[in-house]
Amino acid sequence: MSQNDLIYVAQNALYTTMLAAAPMLGIGVLVGLIVSVFQATTQINDQTLVFVPKILAVLLALLFTGAWIMNLLADYTIKLIGGINTIIG
């Protein structure tokens, strides 16, 4: 296995991980921003006010994008396992 092969596998792994995590992270940041603006305008400083909506939004995002994420990870795994012969040999 050459250094270029290892770098290629690592790049694809990082790209797939970022792509799979993006929907939940994006929704979490967006809900956190909205709740922070709400807290700043109403001057309510309660930490649970941020935590509960974020958790619910991330779970909803996972519910709606879960099948896509599983397909993405399954495709990556199939490509990785299928490429073992070219990497080793």
MOHUPE-V719185 format. One record per helix or strand of 2 or more residues. SS is the DSSP state (helix for helix, strand for strand). FROM is the first residue (numbers start at 0). LEN is the number of residues. If there is no record, write none. Layout:
SS | FROM | LEN
SS | FROM | LEN
//
This chain:
helix | 2 | 40
helix | 47 | 35
helix | 83 | 5
//
